[in-house]
Amino acid sequence: MKNVVIILISLLFMNFNNNNVCLAKNKETIIIGLDADFPPMGFYNEKNEIVGFDIDLAKAVGKEMGFKIEAQPINWDAKEMELKTGKIDAIWNGLTYSEERNANMLLTKPYMKTKPVVVTKNDANINKIEDLEGKTVCLQKGALAQASLISSEVCKNAKDIFYLETMLDCLNEVKLGKVEAAVVDEVIARYYLNINSKENCFKILEKNIPAEDYVIAVARGNEKLKNTIEEGLNKIVKSGEAARISEKWFGKNLVCFNEEDQSAKKITAESTKENSDVFNGIFSGLLVTLKLFFACVLFSIPLGLLICLIRRRNIKILNAIIDLYTLVIRGTPLLLQIFFIFYGLPLLLPAMKISNRFLAGSVAFIINYTAYFSEVFRGGINSIPIGQWEAIKVLRIPKFKAIEKIIVPQSLKACLPSICNEVITLVKDTALIFTIGIVDLLSATKNAVNISANVSIYGVTAAIYLFMCCILNIIFKLLEKRFNYKS
């Protein structure tokens, strides 16, 4: 009976996969991948439906060419892998042209142009690009931020540059005064400021920054789908449907399909030349990861031991505070704690504002891991037999000397496996610091993949993480051997 059930389940999955393949080949349904947090190109509305300019445009093309469109939200950093593995049929969501993407995917002719703009607060003393010299600037991750802007005068004159996930994050950074300016796509900036009535809070600097092309990507070898999409775009442009959709979302016709303009390709090629060595960025990200790791280890382990020893003194008020501290820290996500230290704390206590992003991230990590290490040491100290504590009292050994010579060495022996586990977890958790605009190892890898469209870079980063964890594992094995008195 068990074998029959296994065979039936296998046939069911085989039939399901075959149906999907047939749909893709017959073009009855085309699955387009998109970042569902990218208004107005593609996003969730109040009814939890995916809508947007690109969605309407894709549906119009599908209606014209006789196939249905299925919008599939994806991790934008893994878009190339989604396409290569066949999980989606096309990337259609404000994808900008680059030579690397053209080499790794089939790209259609440009159907729209956009350019980056600089957004600042209305009361900021910034009226032209030159005023950004010595200022802090944040960029929205994506083609425009990673390609044409990195080599532009906007970033060359800036003091510090930070990369954030969404445009909303960039505008919030400007609003809170953490950065002086944000650089985002013009069409998205104007849409967001208009929809959310933010015109009175922000201003857009007028600057002729070269435009870039929006294209649609399909997998290499799928020329039939590429030609079908281009044919459909050509038809809806001639019929005026494309112009109607554009006016609905932007108030004017921004569709430029079939217009010949090589400026974006030239700019992208120049920026690619300056950023061709992606491993320089990965190395810089690795240094940030190592700095955060060592800062956290050097502070959190001693502080964890100190808190554990304070708890041993059985002072009720202190123990209640420590219990509350460990409960809150262990009961809330580390990511939320990072946000609170960097964004929430300045709003609650302006005097405790931490402007330095790396410092804010380090403080959050140290506070988090101190709580975990204190519990690890508590377990180690509690494992020491009660007879040893009584012997210390009988022999009248001074407390500090007893802790140094007797208690700590024995508790470390019991704690080493747990400490090793926490330290290795810390190596991987350092990737969370990217959420406040710090480019660590993983974030630098994502940037490199966005620029080069080469997902194999993820393998290099995985090898680096694995190597670091192996080194730490070897070190702790040697320490365990050192504390193993029996051997």
N, C-alpha and C positions, 0 to 999 in steps of 0.2 A: 504494500500500500504506500509506503514511504517513497519507493522508487517511482510509482505512478504519479504521485503528487509533484515530485521534482521534475519529471518529464513534462507534465502539464504546465508548470510554472515557466519552464524553459521555453516551451513552444509559445506561450503567451508573450514573453518578452521578445522573442524572435519576430513574432507577428507584428508587435508594436513598433519595433525598430524598422522593419521592412516598410510599414505604412509611412513612417516619417521619410524614409529615403524616396519613396514614390512621390510623395507630395513635393519634396524639394526638386526632383527631376522634372515633374510635370508643371512646376511653377503654379500649382493651385494655391499654395500658401508660402509666402516669403517671410522668413523670420528676420527682423532687423534688430540689431543690438543697439542699445542706447544707454546713456547716463540719465536716469530718471530724476536727477536733481539739477537740471540744466535748462531752466526757463529762459526764453520762451521756446527753445528748440524742442525740448521733450521733458515733461514733468508730470507729477500727479496733481490732479485738481481736487477740489473739496469733496468730490464723490469717489475719490480714490481711483480715478480713471487716468490713464496715460494720454495726455493731450500735448499739443504744441505745434509749432510751425512745421518742423520736419515730419511729424506724424501726419498732419494734413496733406503735406506735399507727397509723402509716400503713398497714402491712400488714394490720392488723385491719380498718381501714376499707375497704381495697381488696378484701379477702376478702368483706366484707359486701355491697359494691356491685358486685362482679364485674369488677374490673380488677386488673392487676398493678402493683407498685410497683418502680421502678428508682431506687436512691439514687445521685445524682451529686455527688461532692465538687466544690465550686466555690470560687473566691476570694470570701470573704464580703464584701469591700469592693466587689466588682463584681456583687453579687447582683441589684440592680435591672436592670442591663444584661443579665444572663443571662436574666431573666424577660421583659424587654421584647423581646429578639431571638428569643424562642421556643426557646432552647437548653434550657430547663427549663420544666416546666408549673406548678410550685408551689415556693414557699420554705417548707419545713417543718422548722425546726430552732431552736426557742427564739427565734423572732422576736417582739420586743416591739411593742406597739401604739404608734403615734404619729399625730398628725393629718396630718403630712406624708406618711407612708407610706399612710395611708388615702386621701389625695388622689391619689397616684400609682399605687397598686395596689388590687386588690380584697382586702379582709381579711375573714376569717371571724369568727364570734363567738369570744370568748376560750375556750380549752379548758383553760387552766392559769394559775395565778397564782404569781408569785415575787417576792421582795423582796431588795434588796441587804443584805449583812451585812458587818461589819467583822471581819477576821481579824488577830490579832496573835500574837506569841510568848507562850508561857505565862509566861515570867519578865519580860515587859515591864511597866512601871509604867503600864499603860493598862487601866482597868477600865470606863470609860464613854466615850461619844462626846465629852464635854467635854474629856477628857484628850488628845484629838488636836490641841488648839490648839497651834500652833507646831511640829507634827510633820510628817514627810514621809509622803505617802500615795500608793499606786499603784492605778490602776483598770484593770480588764480592759476592753478595747475592746468596744463593743457598745451596745445600747440602754440598758441600765441605767446604765452608766458615763457615757454621753454625754447622757442626758436627765435623769432625776430626780436623779441624784447631784450633777451639776455645780452645781445651785442649792441643794443641801441644806446643812445645817449641817456635815456631814462635811467637805465641801470648803471651805466658807467659813472654817472655823477652822484649816485645815491650812496649814503653811508652804509646802510645795511639793507639786505634784500631777504624777504621771507616768503615762503611758498605755502599757500593754504588751499584746502580742498575745494571750497565753493566760493562763489561771488559774495554770498551773504556773509561768510566769514571775513572776507576782505573788507566789506563795508562796515561790519561791526568793529573791526580793528581800527578803522579810521574814526568811527563815531566815538569809541572809547579813548581815543588819543594815543593808542599804542603804536601806531604808525602815522606818518603825515600824509601818505597818499597810497592809493591802490590802483593797479593797472589791470583792466579787464576788457573784454570784448565790447565794442561800442554798442552793437545792437542789443546785447543782453543788458548792458548798463542802462541804456535809455529805457528799455522795457521795464526793468526792475524799479528804477527810480520813479517811473510814471505810475506803475501799478500800486506801489506801496507809499505813494505820496511823500517821497523823500526829497523832492526837488528843493525844499527850503533848507534841508540839512547839508546837502552836498552840491558841489559844482563840478562840471566836466571841463577840463582844460582843452582848449582848442589847439590842436597840434597836428600837423600833417604827417602822422606816422604811416608808413607804407601799409597798404592793405594786404590781406592774405585770402587765399581761396578756400571755400568750403567744398569738399568733394564727398563722394560716396565710395566706400571700399567693398570689394568682394574678394573672395579667395582667388589666388592665382590658378589659372586653368579654367576658370568659369567665365570665359569671354561671352558666352551666350546670355548670362544674367546681366553682365555689365552692359551689353548692347541693348538688351531689353529695357533696362532702366533708362539709358540715355535716349532711346527712342520715345519712351513714355514722357520723359521730361520735355523733349522737343515738342511733342504734341500738346501738352498742357500749357507750354509757353505760347505756342501759336494760337491756341484757343482762348487765351486770356485767363485761364483758371489759375495758373501760377501767380499772376499779378493779383488776382482777387484774394488768394490765400495770404500773400505777402502784405497786402493792405489791411487785412484783418488783424494781423499780429503787429505790424510795424507802422501802419499808417501810410506807407508808400511802397512802391514796387522795388524790391531789392534783388530780385532774381535776375541773374546775368548769364544764364545758360547760353553757350555758343559764342560768347564774347571772347575775343582773343586778347589776352593780356598776360605777358610773361613776367611782369614786375614781381609778383609774389614768389614765382619759382626762383627768380634771381636772388631775392632777399633771403629766401630759405636756404639756398645753396651757400650764400655768404655766411649766414649764421651757423650752418652745419660745418663749414670749414673751421670756424673758430671754436666749435664745440665737438670736433670729431673724436677727440680722445675722451670718451665717456668714463674711462677708468680713473681719470684724475678726480672726477666728481665722486666716484665710489670710494676712492681712497680718503678724500676729505670727510665723507660721511662716516667712514670707519673710525677716523680719529675722534669724531664727535661721540660715537657710540662708546669707544674705549674711555674717553674722558668721563662720560656719564656713569659708566660701569664702575670705574675706580673711585669716583667721588662717592657713589652710593655705598660701596663696600667699605671704604675707609671710615665712613661716619656711622652707617647703620648698624654694623656688627658691634662696635664698642658701645654705642648708645643702647642697643638691645640688651647687652649684658648688664649695663648700668641700671636700666629699668627693672630688669629681673632681680638684681641684688637689692634695689630699693623696695621691691615688693616683699622680699624676704624679711624685712624689718617689721612687717605687720603693723604699719601705721594705717589706721582705718581710712582716714581722709585720702592719703596718697594712694592706697590700694583701690579705693573707689574711683579716683581719677584715672588711674592706670587701666582699670577694667573697662571704664567707659571709652577711653582712648582706643584700646585694642578692639573693642566691640565695633566702634564706628569705622575704624580703618579696615578691619577684616570683613566688615559687612557691606562695604561699598566698593564699587569698581575703582581700580587705579586710574583709569581714564577720567572718571568723574572727579577724582581728587586733583588731578592735574588741571582740569578746567577750573575747579574752585580756587586753587592757589593763584592761578594766573588771571582769571576773569572775575570770579566771584568775590574773592577777598578784597580787592581794591574798591569794590562797590560797597561792601559792608564796613570796612575799615580803611579809609583812604590813606591813612598814615602808613599802612603796611603794604602799600603798592610795590610790587616787584616788577620793574620794567625790563630787566634782563631776562630774556626768555630761557636761556640755558640755566640760569640760577633758579628761576621759578620751577622749571622741570626737575632740577636736581633736588630742591627742597621737597617737592611732592614725592619723589622716589625715596628719599631718605626717611621721610615721615612714614611712608607705607611699609618699607622693609624693616624699619626699626621695630614696628609692632610685631611683625612675623618672627624676627630674630629673637625678640624678648620671650615669645612663647616657646621657641625652640630651646633657648637656654633654660627656661623654667622647667621644661620636661627633663633636660639633662641633670639639673640640680636636684630635682625631686627623685631621680633614680639613685642618688647616693644613699646608702643604708643609714638608718637613724643612728646606728651604733657609732658611726664615725663622728656625727655631730655631738653625741654624748662624750666621746673620747676627747674631742677638742675642748669641751667644757671642763672635764676632769683634769686634763693636763694643763689647763689654763693657757692654751695657745692664744695669742692675740688674734682678734677677728680678721684683721686685714692680712696678717701673715697666713692664717688658716685658709682664707679665701684664695690667696695667691698660690700657696704651695700645695694645698690639698683639694679644695673644692673645684676650682677652675680647671686644673689639669684633668680631673676625673670626669667632670661634666662635659668638657670638650671632646673627650673620647667617645662619650655616648651621643653627642650632638653632631659629630662630623658628617654622618650620612645626610642628616636633615639640612645642615648648613650647605653642603654640596648641592643638594637639590634646589635650595632657594637661590644660590648664586648662579646656577645654570639657568634657572627660570628668569633671573634678572637680566642675563645676556639677551634673552629673547624679548623681554618686556621693554627694553630700551627703545624698541621701535615705536612705542606709543608717544614718544616725545615729538614726533612729526606733527601731531595734532595742534601744537602751538607754534608751528612755523619753523622748527629746527630741522635742518636736513641731516638726518642720521644715515646709517648704512642702508637700511631698507628704503627710506625715502629717496636717497640718491639713486638707488637702483631703479625705482619707479620712474624717476626723471629721465634716467638714461634710456629706459625702454620706450618712454614716450617720444624721445628725440630720435632714437635709432630704429624704432619698431622691431627690435631684435630681442625676443623673449628669452633667448639663451643666456642673457645676462643674469637672469634670476638664478640660474644654476651656479654661476660664479659666487653670487652672494650667499646662496645656501651652503656652498663649500666653506666660505669664510666663517659663517655662524657655526657650522659643524666643527671646524678646526678649533675655534675658540672654546667650544664646549668640551672637546676632547682634551685640550691642554688643561682645562680646569679639572676635569675628571682625573687625569693623571696626577695632578698636584694633590688632590684630596686623597687619592689612593696612597700616595707616599706619606701624607700626614697620618692617615689611619694606621699605616705600618709603624710609623714613629711612635704613636701612642699605644700600640699593642704591646703591653708589657710582657705578656706571656711568650711572645716570639723573641 
